[in-house]
Amino acid sequence: MLKSSLHLAACRAPRWLATLGIVTIAAACVAAPARASLIQNGNFSQTTATTTYNGVTVGTETTNANLPGWQFTGCNSSNCGFSFLATGNLATNGWYDAQDGHESFAGASPGTIPGSGNAFMSDANYSTQAIYQAVSGLNVGDTYTLAFSQAAFEQQGYAGGFTSNWAVGLGNGTFSTTNYTVQQSGTMTVPSGGATGWTQQTMTFVANAATETLFFFATASSGANPPFLLLDGVSLNDTTTAPAAAVPEPATLALTAIGLLGTIAVRRRRRA
């Protein structure tokens, strides 16, 4: 009698229960979200740089103190070479040069800064210094995908144009091709007095130690007039090790069980 009652209940299972079963099972099979980037402050949104010039908050000269997570070669408390934190529309708002005490502008706008609205910028031909960050938690032998956005422009009042790249390295010790795996980003060709738009870049590196240093160094063609390179949206993710599966919550488990019962009920009904 009990068996017959169960069979009858299964045959009368509503279609919505079966649908719920299919949807629930499909949801349970969705892959776990990707792991977070290993880079700290990759969009340069964390900063204490708030210099105001002529009533407008502009990009300021960067230091280790006002750009958490990042460091600069040869940088002291007041001088990190010609490196700046850019905000807003560069062609309109420009940036503030604390060394010379004046505001400068881009010859043309490279477009809206992606992400947080901040970007790191560096003069590739004057007091150029590498910006770098120590990255921990690496799995030796794993492949890591580095992604970032780049743009470039020539400073207002100059002409000639140039080509430029970011030299990017991952390794340990003194920055060199011996200690680091170094790659070049896509070439940016800047017209005289102009700018390039933002482009997304990706490259892969293999980790040789649990903790390694990632660096960016601005480069430009010889003789270029103030060639400024822009950097934003830096992320580094392990693409060898698959993300660990998320542990379902109790409510999710209960919903999955209901879905399975609904699917079983419909199957029995079809057989009957």
N, C-alpha and C positions, 0 to 999 in steps of 0.2 A: 504493500500500500504506500509506504513511504517512497519507494522507488518510483511508483506511478505519479505521485504528487510532484516530485522533483522534475520528472519528465514533462509534466503538464505545465509547470511553471516556466520551464525552459522554452517550451513551444510558444508560450504567450509573451515571451520577452519582447518589449516594445522595440521598434526600430531605432529610437534615439539612443537606447542602451548600446546597441551594436555600433552605432556611429561613434558614440563616446569611446567605445573600446578601440576602434581603429585610430581615432584622433589621439587617444592617450598613449597607445603603443607607439605611434609615430613621434609623439613629443618625447617619449622616453628614449627614442633612438637618436635624437638630435645630438650632434657632437658637443662636447664640453667647450666652453669659451676658450679662446687662445690666452696664453699666459701674458701677463703684463710686461711691458718693455723693461729692460734692465737699466735703462738710462734715467738718471735723475734730472728733472728740470729740462727735458729735451725740447720743450717749446719756449723756454726762456721767460715763462710767465712769472716765475718767482724772482723778484728783484726788489732792491731798495733804491734803485736809481729813479729819482723823481725830479730831476732838474727842470726848472721852469725858466724859459727865456722869452722875453717879450710877451708874457702872458700865455704862452703855449708850452705844454709839456712836450719835450722833445727827447730824442735819443741822446744818451749821455755816454761819456767814456766809461768803459767797463773796468771793474777791478774784481779780484777774488771775492771781496766782501759783498758786492752787490749782485753777484750772479751765483747763487748757491749751487753746489754740485760740480761746478766747473772751475778750472784753474788755468793759468797762463804761464808760458815759459818766460823766465826773467821778469816776472811781474812783481812790483812792490805796491805799497798802499796807495800810490797816486799815479802810477804809470804802467799800463799794460800795452804799450805801443799804441798804434793808431787803430784801436779796437773799440767799437761802440755798441750800445744797445739801441736798436732802431725801433721806433714806435710810430704807428699811423702812416700817413702818406708822406714819404720821404721828400718828394718833389715840392710839397707844400710846407710841411713842418720842419724838414731838415733834421739836423742833429747838432748837439752842443759839444764843442771841442774845449775841454777844460784846460788843456795845455796852452792853447792860443787865446782862450777866452772869447770865442766868437761862435756864431752859428754858421753852419755850412748847409748846402743843398745839393740834391741830385740833379743832374742835367735833365733827366726824364724819370718818370715814376716806373718802377718795375711792376707796379700793380699792388693790390691789397695783400698785406702780409697774411699768410694762412695761419690757422690755429688761433693762438691767444692774441695775436695782434702785435707781438714782439718778435724781433729777429736779431741775431748776432750779425755784426758786420765788421769787416776788416779791410784795411788798405793793404793791397798785395805788394806795394812797392815802397813802403816806408815804415820802418820799425815793426815789420811784420813778426808776430809771435803766434805760436800754436795755441789753440784752445784745446784742453784735454780733460778727460775724466777717467778715474779708476773704476773699472767694472768688475764686481765680484759675483760669485755664484755661477761661474761658467763650468760647463762639463768638458773636460779635456777630450779632444777629438771630435766634438760636436760641431756642426756647421751653424753659424749664426748669420741671420740676414739683417743688414743695416739699411735703414731707410731714412731719407731726409729730403727737404726741399731746398732748392738753391735759386739764386737770381744774382744779377750784377748790374752795375751802372757806372757811368763816368761822372765825376764831380762837376757841378755847374761851373761854367767859365773856362772849361778846358775842352780840347778837341783832339781827334786822332783815332779814337776807338781802340779796342784791344780784344784779345782772347784770354780766357781765364778758366781755371779749374780749382776745385778743392782737392788737395792731396790728403788722403785719409789713411790712417794706419792703425793697426791693432797689434800690441805686443808688450814688451817690457824693457826697462832700462832707457838709455839715451835714445832720443828720437833719431833713427837711422834705418836704412833699408836692410841693415844686418839684423837689428833687433826687432824690427817690425815688418809685417806684411803691409805694403803700401800700395794703394790703388788711386787712380785719378777719376774724379767725377766726370760727367759729360761736359764737353767743351762748350763754354758760353761765349758767343761772339757779340760784342757790344759795339754798335755803330758809333760814329763820332758824336759825342755829346749826348748819347742815348742810354738805353737800358735794355735788358732782356726780361722776359716774363718769368714767373716762377715755374720750375719744372721739378717733378718728383724723381729722385735717384734711389737706386737700390744696388747693393753689392753684398757679397758673402765673404765671410772669414771663418777659418777653423781655429778653435780655441786650443792653445798650447799650454795653458795654465789656468788654475781656478780663478785667479784674479789677473786681469790684464788692463792696459791703458788704451783708450781710444782717443785719437787726436785728429784735429782738422787744421790744415795750414793753407792759407790763401796764396795762390800763385797766379801770375799774369804774364803776358808777353812782354819782352824787353822793351823799355822805353815808353811804356804806357803811362799816360797822365792819370792822376789819382783814380786807380781802378779799385772800386769797392765791391767786395763779394758779400753776399747775404746767405745766412744759414738759418734753418728753422725746422721744427718737427722731427728731431732726431730720435730714432727708436732702434733697439737692438733686441732681436728675439731668436731663441733657439728653434731652428727648423729641422733638427734631427730627432730630438726626443719629442714624442707626441704628448700633448697636455694630458695630465692625469684626469681620469673620469670623475665628474662631480658625484658626491654621495647624495642620493635622493633624500629629501626630507620626508618625515612620517606622512604628511598630508599627500605628498606626491605618490608615495607607495600605496596609500589607500585608494587613490584615484586610479592608479594603474591596475590594482586588483579588481576594481569595479569594471574597468574596461575589458579586462580579460574574461570576466564572468559573462559580460554582454556578448563578446565574440563567441564564446563557447556555446551560449544559449542559442544564438542564431544558427550555428553549425548543426546543433542537434535538431533544430526545427526543420532545417532543410533536409536532413536525413530522414526525418519522420515523414 
